[in-house]
Amino acid sequence: MALYETVGFLEHRPMGLWEFNEPRVTPKTLESLTAGGATLEQISDYYDHYYWDPLIFFPKGPALLSLPKKDKKIIIQEFFKYNLWHNFPAFAASRVNIFFYAAMARASMPGPLGAKFLLPRTKSVSMAESVNLPTDKYLLGWFDFSIKYRAIYWAPWLGLALIAVGARRCMKHRDIAVCTMVGIYALQFIAVFTFSIAGEYRYLLAFFTAPLALLPALYSQPDFGHA
């Protein structure tokens, strides 16, 4: 996260404004970023607002995870010592941007027909489309429709709302069972929101399925509304 956000701080700003003409990142950071042989221009060219993959995995990219261990340590130290606090608005904007990109399911999602391409890579004995059901075309149609409006049908809004409701009940009624469940979800939300460096929908699957656990826990007691 420190490495990805540090590169984001170096992104070109057309207005050219900076407080008191201070550097956006420390000189030590710049030296460590280029220790692997990549130039700052090349690093910036492979920066993506939603994914860290180009900085790490692209064959012609800077491959920043291959930096020497001491330079990685310097980048992390300088991030918490100076870079984060002097770029906090950019950091906060990046966290919100990546989270909502993932929450609205903007990332690529494999469809049902992708199984015939994925199964051979697992080296299993499974066979794709071994049975053709009469409902297949309707299910595929529904999938295409839901993907078109994925910000509604695939977004974890209900789960996140129930976590907020559960947190309120936890603070008000001190329900140990609910506090335990909601606390785990809340910690996971904080971790994903703070440390995610890719807008991957899979990181939020727990919140999408959260209603399966939270709805019974919150509303199965008949006296809940009168507690």
C-alpha positions as CSV (number, residue, x, y, z in Angstrom):
1,M,0.0,0.0,0.0
2,A,2.8,2.4,0.9
3,L,4.5,1.7,-2.4
4,Y,1.4,2.1,-4.5
5,E,0.3,5.3,-2.9
6,T,3.7,6.8,-3.0
7,V,3.7,6.4,-6.8
8,G,0.3,8.0,-6.8
9,F,1.6,11.0,-5.0
10,L,4.0,11.6,-7.9
11,E,1.2,11.8,-10.5
12,H,1.4,15.0,-12.6
13,R,-0.7,17.8,-11.3
14,P,-1.6,20.4,-14.0
15,M,-2.2,23.2,-11.5
16,G,1.3,22.7,-10.1
17,L,0.3,23.8,-6.6
18,W,2.1,22.7,-3.5
19,E,2.2,24.0,0.0
20,F,5.2,26.2,0.7
21,N,7.0,24.6,-2.3
22,E,7.8,21.5,-0.3
23,P,8.6,18.3,-2.1
24,R,5.7,15.9,-2.5
25,V,7.9,13.0,-1.4
26,T,11.3,12.9,0.2
27,P,14.5,12.5,-1.8
28,K,15.2,9.2,-0.1
29,T,11.9,7.9,-1.5
30,L,12.8,8.9,-5.1
31,E,16.2,7.2,-4.8
32,S,14.6,4.0,-3.5
33,L,11.9,4.0,-6.2
34,T,14.5,4.1,-8.9
35,A,16.9,1.6,-7.3
36,G,15.6,-1.2,-9.5
37,G,16.6,0.6,-12.7
38,A,13.2,2.1,-13.6
39,T,13.0,5.8,-14.2
40,L,10.4,8.0,-12.5
41,E,8.8,8.6,-15.9
42,Q,8.4,4.9,-16.5
43,I,7.0,4.3,-13.0
44,S,4.4,7.1,-13.5
45,D,3.4,5.7,-16.9
46,Y,2.4,2.5,-15.3
47,Y,0.5,4.0,-12.5
48,D,-3.2,3.1,-12.6
49,H,-5.9,4.7,-10.4
50,Y,-7.6,1.4,-9.7
51,Y,-4.9,-1.4,-9.9
52,W,-1.4,-1.9,-8.7
53,D,-0.8,-4.7,-11.2
54,P,0.9,-2.6,-13.9
55,L,3.5,-1.5,-11.4
56,I,4.3,-5.1,-10.4
57,F,3.3,-7.7,-13.0
58,F,3.5,-6.1,-16.5
59,P,6.5,-7.5,-18.4
60,K,7.7,-4.1,-19.6
61,G,6.7,-2.3,-16.4
62,P,8.9,-1.2,-13.5
63,A,8.3,-4.4,-11.4
64,L,8.6,-2.5,-8.2
65,L,8.2,-5.6,-6.0
66,S,11.7,-6.6,-7.1
67,L,13.3,-3.6,-5.4
68,P,16.0,-4.4,-2.9
69,K,14.7,-5.1,0.6
70,K,16.5,-2.1,2.1
71,D,14.8,0.2,-0.5
72,K,11.4,-1.2,0.3
73,K,12.0,-0.6,3.9
74,I,13.0,3.1,3.2
75,I,9.8,3.6,1.1
76,I,7.6,2.4,4.0
77,Q,9.5,4.4,6.6
78,E,9.4,7.6,4.5
79,F,5.7,7.0,3.8
80,F,4.7,7.1,7.4
81,K,7.3,9.7,8.3
82,Y,6.5,12.3,5.7
83,N,4.9,11.2,2.4
84,L,1.5,10.2,3.9
85,W,0.9,13.3,6.0
86,H,2.0,15.7,3.3
87,N,-0.3,14.0,0.8
88,F,-3.2,13.0,3.0
89,P,-6.0,14.4,0.7
90,A,-4.6,12.4,-2.2
91,F,-4.4,9.3,0.0
92,A,-7.9,9.7,1.2
93,A,-9.2,10.3,-2.3
94,S,-7.4,7.2,-3.5
95,R,-9.0,5.0,-0.7
96,V,-12.5,6.3,-1.6
97,N,-11.9,5.9,-5.3
98,I,-10.7,2.3,-5.1
99,F,-13.4,1.2,-2.7
100,F,-16.3,2.6,-4.7
101,Y,-14.8,1.2,-7.9
102,A,-14.8,-2.2,-6.4
103,A,-18.2,-1.7,-4.6
104,M,-19.9,-0.8,-7.9
105,A,-18.4,-3.9,-9.5
106,R,-16.6,-1.9,-12.1
107,A,-13.8,-4.5,-12.3
108,S,-14.0,-7.3,-14.8
109,M,-16.2,-10.2,-13.6
110,P,-16.0,-13.6,-15.3
111,G,-19.3,-14.8,-16.7
112,P,-20.8,-18.3,-16.6
113,L,-19.3,-19.1,-20.0
114,G,-15.8,-18.5,-18.6
115,A,-15.8,-21.9,-17.0
116,K,-14.6,-23.6,-20.2
117,F,-11.5,-21.5,-20.1
118,L,-10.8,-21.6,-16.4
119,L,-11.4,-25.3,-15.7
120,P,-8.5,-26.6,-17.8
121,R,-6.2,-24.3,-15.9
122,T,-7.1,-26.1,-12.6
123,K,-5.9,-29.5,-14.0
124,S,-9.0,-31.1,-12.7
125,V,-11.2,-33.7,-14.3
126,S,-14.2,-31.3,-14.4
127,M,-16.0,-30.8,-17.7
128,A,-17.6,-27.5,-18.6
129,E,-21.1,-27.5,-20.1
130,S,-21.5,-31.3,-19.6
131,V,-25.2,-30.7,-19.0
132,N,-27.3,-28.2,-21.0
133,L,-30.4,-27.2,-19.0
134,P,-33.4,-25.6,-20.6
135,T,-33.0,-22.7,-18.2
136,D,-29.5,-21.8,-19.4
137,K,-30.5,-19.1,-21.8
138,Y,-32.7,-17.4,-19.1
139,L,-29.9,-17.5,-16.5
140,L,-27.4,-16.1,-19.0
141,G,-29.9,-13.4,-19.9
142,W,-30.3,-12.5,-16.2
143,F,-26.5,-12.4,-15.7
144,D,-26.1,-10.1,-18.7
145,F,-28.9,-7.8,-17.3
146,S,-27.5,-7.8,-13.8
147,I,-24.0,-6.9,-15.1
148,K,-25.4,-4.0,-17.1
149,Y,-26.9,-2.7,-13.8
150,R,-24.2,-4.1,-11.5
151,A,-24.0,-1.0,-9.4
152,I,-27.4,-2.1,-8.1
153,Y,-27.5,-5.9,-8.3
154,W,-23.9,-6.7,-7.4
155,A,-23.0,-3.9,-5.0
156,P,-22.9,-4.8,-1.3
157,W,-25.0,-1.8,-0.1
158,L,-27.4,-4.0,1.9
159,G,-24.6,-5.7,3.7
160,L,-22.9,-2.4,4.6
161,A,-26.2,-0.9,5.8
162,L,-26.8,-3.9,8.0
163,I,-23.3,-3.6,9.5
164,A,-24.1,0.0,10.4
165,V,-27.5,-1.1,11.9
166,G,-25.7,-3.8,13.8
167,A,-23.1,-1.4,15.1
168,R,-25.8,0.9,16.4
169,R,-27.5,-1.9,18.2
170,C,-24.2,-3.1,19.6
171,M,-23.6,0.3,21.1
172,K,-27.1,0.7,22.4
173,H,-28.0,-2.7,23.7
174,R,-24.5,-4.3,24.3
175,D,-25.6,-7.5,22.5
176,I,-22.5,-9.7,22.7
177,A,-23.4,-12.0,19.8
178,V,-24.2,-9.1,17.5
179,C,-21.2,-7.2,18.6
180,T,-19.0,-10.1,17.8
181,M,-20.4,-10.6,14.3
182,V,-20.6,-6.9,13.4
183,G,-17.1,-6.3,14.9
184,I,-15.6,-8.8,12.6
185,Y,-17.3,-7.3,9.6
186,A,-16.3,-3.8,10.7
187,L,-12.7,-4.8,11.1
188,Q,-12.7,-6.4,7.7
189,F,-14.3,-3.2,6.2
190,I,-11.7,-1.0,7.7
191,A,-8.9,-3.3,6.5
192,V,-10.2,-3.4,2.9
193,F,-10.9,0.3,2.8
194,T,-7.5,1.3,4.2
195,F,-5.1,-1.2,2.6
196,S,-6.7,-2.3,-0.7
197,I,-4.5,-1.4,-3.7
198,A,-6.8,-2.8,-6.4
199,G,-10.5,-2.3,-7.2
200,E,-11.2,-6.0,-6.9
201,Y,-14.8,-7.0,-6.3
202,R,-13.8,-10.2,-4.6
203,Y,-12.4,-8.2,-1.7
204,L,-16.0,-7.2,-0.9
205,L,-17.8,-10.5,-1.3
206,A,-18.0,-10.9,2.4
207,F,-20.2,-7.7,2.6
208,F,-22.3,-8.9,-0.4
209,T,-23.1,-12.1,1.5
210,A,-23.3,-10.4,4.9
211,P,-27.2,-10.2,4.9
212,L,-27.3,-14.0,5.1
213,A,-25.8,-13.8,8.6
214,L,-26.9,-10.4,9.8
215,L,-30.6,-10.4,8.9
216,P,-31.3,-13.4,11.1
217,A,-29.1,-12.1,13.8
218,L,-30.6,-8.7,13.9
219,Y,-34.3,-9.4,13.2
220,S,-35.0,-13.0,14.4
221,Q,-35.9,-11.7,17.9
222,P,-39.5,-10.7,18.1
223,D,-38.8,-8.1,20.8
224,F,-36.1,-6.3,18.8
225,G,-38.3,-3.4,18.0
226,H,-39.3,-2.9,21.6
227,A,-35.9,-3.5,23.2
